[in-house]
Amino acid sequence: MFFTKGHGTANDFVILPDFDGELELTPALVAALCDRRRGIGGDGVLRVVRAAKHPAAAGHATEAEWFMDYWNSDGSIAEMCGNGVRVFARYLVERGLATADPAGLPVATRAGVMVAVVGTDTISVRMSTPRVYAASTATVGALTVPGIAVDCGNPHLVCGLHDGVELGGLDLTVAPMVDGSLFAAGVNVEFVEAAEAVAGADRHVRMRVHERGSGETMSCGTGALAVGAVALREAGLERGSVAVDVLGGRLVITCDERGAWWLAGPAVLVASGEVDPAVCAASPAAPGTALGTAPGAAVGTAPGTAGAGRAVAG
Ligand SMILES: N[C@@H](CCC[C@H](N)C(=O)O)C(=O)O
C-alpha cells in the first residue's frame, strides 16, 4: 500500500491514494497506520478517492472530482478536517491530479464541498460558515471553563481562558469533560487566550486543542475557524481576520467582504513510501496502553451524562 505523509502546521496525516475506492479501510487499519511507534504515525488518515467512486461523495461528483475520506487516528470518521483539506489539495497538485487554478480546487468532504486556493507556501480553503449555537463548559482537572459551541461541519467547543489561567498549564493528555447530552457525537475542544496585536489581523489569539478521536494535536483547522468566529463575534465584528497561533505555527481565519470564511496556512508533503498493512495491523497497541489517546477515549463526558461513543455514516 502506497502512502504519503504530510502536515499542515504539524497536524499530520497519512495520505492513501485509492482513486477507485477499492481499499478496505477499517478502523483497526487506520489506528495501526497512525500509531507513532508501530505504524507511520499521524493525527489522521486522508484517503484520496474519486468522488464518483465513494457513496458519501457521489452526490458531489459534478462539483468536485476528488473526495477527502477523513479518518481520525483512533479509527473514527469525522465530517471535516480543515488542515486535512489543505494537505489534500497540496497532494493533488504535487501529484499532478489537479491544477492550482486561482479560482480554486474543489474538494468533496462529508461536510460538503470546500474550495482550496493553492499557493507556493500557503493554501487557503473556503470553509463552510461556522454556526455558533450554544453555551456550555469544559472541565480540565479541577478547572471548569465556560465555552461556546460552534458547528464547523464538525463539532467544536471554544473555551476562553481568563483570570490568570495559562494555556500552557493545561493538561490535555486527558480528554476534557464535556456535556455529553449537548455533544452526543463527541466534540473537539479549543482553549484560547488573547495575544498581542499583530500586523494584518484584527485579532490575535493562541489556542490549544483536544481533538475528538485524535487527542491533543499541534493544530486544528476547523478548530481555528471556530475560534476565529468566536473572536470576531466577541469583538463585535461581522468581517475581519484573526491570527490563530497553534502549537505547530500560525493559521489565519478571514471572513471576507462577501461573508465567505477562509482558513489559510502552510501545508507540505514530507515523505512517501510503501507500507505492508498486514504487518502494520498485526501489532496493535493493547487498549489503554498506548501513549497518547486510547481508542474511544478522545472526548470525556460529565459524570452521569450520556457516553461519548459516536458514529458518522461512512
Ligand atoms: N484536525 C482537523 C479536525 C479533524 C477532525 C476532528 N478530530 C473531529 O473528529 O471532528 C482540522 O484541521 O480541522
The ligand as a MOL file (V3000), in Angstrom:
LIG
                    3D

  0  0  0     0  0            999 V3000
M  V30 BEGIN CTAB
M  V30 COUNTS 13 12 0 0 0
M  V30 BEGIN ATOM
M  V30 1 N -7.5950 18.3960 12.6670 0
M  V30 2 C -8.7680 18.6240 11.9250 0
M  V30 3 C -10.0490 18.1310 12.5050 0
M  V30 4 C -10.1420 16.5980 12.4150 0
M  V30 5 C -11.4730 16.0180 12.8150 0
M  V30 6 C -11.7860 16.1280 14.2770 0
M  V30 7 N -10.8460 15.4320 15.1110 0
M  V30 8 C -13.2090 15.6040 14.5280 0
M  V30 9 O -13.3810 14.4550 14.9640 0
M  V30 10 O -14.1580 16.3580 14.2730 0
M  V30 11 C -8.8390 20.0120 11.3390 0
M  V30 12 O -7.7680 20.5200 10.9460 0
M  V30 13 O -9.9290 20.5640 11.1740 0
M  V30 END ATOM
M  V30 BEGIN BOND
M  V30 1 1 1 2
M  V30 2 1 2 3
M  V30 3 1 2 11
M  V30 4 1 3 4
M  V30 5 1 4 5
M  V30 6 1 5 6
M  V30 7 1 6 7
M  V30 8 1 6 8
M  V30 9 2 8 9
M  V30 10 1 8 10
M  V30 11 2 11 12
M  V30 12 1 11 13
M  V30 END BOND
M  V30 END CTAB
M  END
